[in-house]
């Protein structure tokens, strides 16, 4: 695997109704993310987050296919979480959509995947409420839902 560039952002930025391409639904939650671009560290904010990735607002997104490390400062967790990811989608600045990049998470093991899933689920309940979280969670469980 090529050396991972340090980065931080949220995955895919597709509208909330476009859950069919995702393994897990996303919620519009803003979280500070930090990553390295060239020789400097950058802080941006997520547009949405889910168990499988996030979308980071950025006027200068990394290129599709870039592998990176990013750090998420998740409220109520004592320490930031650092994860590997790969840029899956880029929305350039100057268009109708908000500029940024979609990042797909790359977990080192099932324990890391489970820990992040729990943190994301807790964020969704806190920001969206139990009823909406349960509706979004049911999208993951539907037969034929994207995985």
C-alpha positions as CSV (number, residue, x, y, z in Angstrom):
1,X,0.0,0.0,0.0
2,X,1.4,3.5,-0.8
3,X,2.4,5.7,2.1
4,X,-0.7,7.3,3.6
5,X,-0.8,11.1,3.5
6,X,-2.2,12.6,6.7
7,X,-5.6,14.0,6.0
8,X,-9.0,14.6,7.5
9,X,-12.5,14.9,6.0
10,X,-15.9,13.6,5.5
11,X,-17.1,11.1,2.9
12,X,-19.0,11.8,-0.1
13,X,-21.2,14.8,0.3
14,X,-24.0,13.3,-1.7
15,X,-27.5,14.6,-0.7
16,X,-29.2,13.0,2.3
17,X,-31.6,11.2,-0.1
18,X,-28.8,9.4,-1.9
19,X,-28.3,6.6,0.7
20,X,-28.6,3.9,-2.0
21,X,-24.9,4.0,-2.8
22,X,-23.8,3.8,0.8
23,X,-23.5,0.9,3.2
24,X,-24.7,3.1,6.0
25,X,-26.8,6.3,6.2
26,X,-25.2,9.7,6.9
27,X,-26.3,12.5,9.2
28,X,-25.5,16.2,8.8
29,X,-23.2,16.5,11.8
30,X,-20.4,19.0,11.9
31,X,-17.1,17.7,13.5
32,X,-13.7,19.2,13.4
33,X,-11.2,17.2,11.3
34,X,-7.5,17.6,11.0
35,X,-5.2,16.3,8.3
36,X,-1.9,17.1,6.5
37,X,-1.8,18.8,3.1
38,X,1.7,19.1,1.7
39,X,3.8,20.3,4.6
40,X,1.1,21.9,6.8
41,X,-1.7,20.7,8.9
42,X,-5.2,21.7,8.0
43,X,-8.4,21.9,10.0
44,X,-11.8,21.6,8.3
45,X,-15.3,20.5,9.3
46,X,-17.4,17.6,8.2
47,X,-20.7,18.1,6.3
48,X,-22.0,14.7,7.2
49,X,-20.8,11.5,8.8
50,X,-21.8,7.8,8.9
51,X,-20.4,4.5,9.9
52,X,-18.6,4.1,6.5
53,X,-17.3,7.6,5.8
54,X,-17.7,11.3,5.9
55,X,-17.7,14.4,3.7
56,X,-15.3,17.2,4.6
57,X,-15.9,20.8,3.5
58,X,-12.8,22.0,1.7
59,X,-12.1,24.6,-1.0
60,X,-9.0,22.6,-1.9
61,X,-9.9,18.9,-1.7
62,X,-7.4,16.1,-2.1
63,X,-7.5,14.1,-5.3
64,X,-9.7,11.1,-5.7
65,X,-7.8,8.0,-4.7
66,X,-5.6,9.8,-2.2
67,X,-5.1,7.6,0.9
68,X,-4.8,9.6,4.1
69,X,-5.0,9.7,7.9
70,X,-7.4,12.1,9.5
71,X,-8.3,13.0,13.1
72,X,-11.9,13.5,14.3
73,X,-12.6,15.5,17.4
74,X,-15.9,13.7,18.5
75,X,-17.7,15.5,21.3
76,X,-18.0,13.5,24.5
77,X,-15.0,11.3,23.7
78,X,-11.9,12.0,25.9
79,X,-9.5,11.7,22.9
80,X,-9.7,12.4,19.2
81,X,-9.9,9.4,16.9
82,X,-7.4,9.0,14.1
83,X,-8.4,6.8,11.2
84,X,-7.2,5.9,7.7
85,X,-9.3,6.7,4.7
86,X,-9.3,7.2,1.0
87,X,-10.8,10.0,-1.0
88,X,-13.8,8.6,-2.9
89,X,-15.4,11.7,-4.3
90,X,-14.4,15.4,-4.9
91,X,-16.7,18.3,-5.3
92,X,-14.6,21.2,-6.8
93,X,-15.1,24.8,-5.6
94,X,-17.0,27.1,-7.8
95,X,-19.9,24.8,-8.5
96,X,-23.5,24.6,-7.2
97,X,-22.6,22.0,-4.6
98,X,-20.5,22.8,-1.5
99,X,-16.8,22.1,-2.2
100,X,-15.1,19.3,-0.4
101,X,-14.3,15.6,-0.5
102,X,-15.9,12.3,0.4
103,X,-13.7,10.0,2.5
104,X,-14.3,6.3,2.9
105,X,-13.0,4.8,6.1
106,X,-10.3,2.1,6.0
107,X,-10.4,0.2,9.3
108,X,-7.4,-1.8,10.6
109,X,-9.7,-4.3,12.3
110,X,-13.2,-5.0,13.5
111,X,-12.6,-3.5,16.9
112,X,-11.8,-0.1,15.3
113,X,-14.9,-0.4,13.0
114,X,-17.1,-1.2,16.0
115,X,-15.7,1.7,18.1
116,X,-16.3,4.2,15.4
117,X,-19.8,2.8,14.7
118,X,-20.7,3.3,18.4
119,X,-19.4,6.8,18.4
120,X,-21.2,7.8,15.2
121,X,-24.5,6.2,16.4
122,X,-24.3,8.1,19.7
123,X,-23.7,11.4,17.7
124,X,-26.7,10.7,15.5
125,X,-28.9,10.0,18.5
126,X,-27.7,13.2,20.2
127,X,-28.1,15.4,17.1
128,X,-31.1,13.9,15.3
129,X,-33.1,12.4,18.2
130,X,-33.9,8.7,18.8
131,X,-36.8,8.5,16.3
132,X,-34.9,9.8,13.3
133,X,-31.8,7.8,14.2
134,X,-34.0,4.6,14.3
135,X,-35.4,5.5,10.8
136,X,-31.9,5.9,9.4
137,X,-30.7,2.8,11.1
138,X,-33.6,0.8,9.5
139,X,-32.1,1.7,6.1
140,X,-29.0,-0.4,7.0
141,X,-31.2,-3.4,7.9
142,X,-33.4,-3.5,4.8
143,X,-33.0,-6.5,2.5
144,X,-31.3,-5.4,-0.7
145,X,-29.9,-2.2,0.9
146,X,-26.4,-1.3,-0.4
147,X,-23.6,-2.8,1.6
